[in-house]
Structures are given as C-alpha cells and as structure tokens.
Amino acid sequence: MVELTKLNGKPFLLNALYIETIDSNPDTTIMLTNKTKYIVLESAEEVQRKVAQFYLQVQVLSNPDLRGDEDEE
C-alpha cells in the first residue's frame, strides 16, 4: 500500500498492485484496473517513486516466475 493525498488534503492508502495508469493533466490521476479513478496532490513522479518503493518492500519482482525469467538450472 502507498500513502497518497486526496485533493481535499486527506491522506489515504492505495493498493499499488491495482494501478493501471498514472497521468498528469495537470492533476495527477490514477486509474485502477477496475476503472476507478483517484486524483491526488502528489506528482506522477512521486507516485511512481512510492509505487517502486512498495514493490521493492514486498519483493514483488524478486520471484523469477513473475519476472518472466527462464528456469535457472
């Protein structure tokens, strides 16, 4: 989960695994895989940094099967 801030200043937690797109136009808009949209105060770059940190923390990309790597024997 990443902590973000709604336009009204209230923080909330978002499950980064469901993010489909992040756009800046000019507000940062996050679209989830279920088509729910969130507009946040953070820049797209800041959201991207938080998401990358979350992925490292939960080690989503540490599994070779998830990365698409071939079996190493």
N, C-alpha and C positions, 0 to 999 in steps of 0.2 A: 504494500500500500504506500502511496505517496501523499504527502500533505500538500494541499493546494489551497488557494484562497478565492472564494466567490467574489463577484463584483461588489457585493454589499459589505465586504471585509471579513466575512465569516469563514474560518478555516474548515476544511472537510478532508476526508481521506478518500482516495480513489484507487481502486484496484487497477494497477498499471497493466496487468495481463490482458485487459479487455480494451485497451486503446487501439483504435484502428487508424485514426489520423489526428494530426495536430496542425492547425492552420493559424496564421496571423493575418487578420484582415479588418481593422488594425488590432482588435481584441484577440486574445488567444482563445481559440475554440477547439475543444477536444471532442472528437466523435468516437463513441464506443462501438464495439462490434454489434450491439443490439440497436444501433442508430440513435441512442441517447446522446444529447449534446450538452457540454458544460462550457461556460465562458468563465475564464479565470483571469486574475490580475497578473500572474506570472507570465514572463515572455515564453515563447515557444522554445527558445534555447534553454531556459531554466527548467521547463517541464521535461525536456529531453534529458537534461543532466540528472534530474531527480529519478526519472524512469531508468536510466542507465545504472545509477547507483543502486536502485531497488533490485534490478536484475543481477547485479554483482552480489548483493547481500543475500539473495535467496538462491544464488547459483543456478539460475535457470539455464544458462548456456554452458554449464560445466559438464553436462551429460553428452557424450559423443553422439548418441542416437538422436538427441534433439537438435544438435548442430548439423546433422547430416553427414558426419564423418563416417568413413568406411571402418569396418571392424579392424582393429589393430591386433595382429597375432604375432 
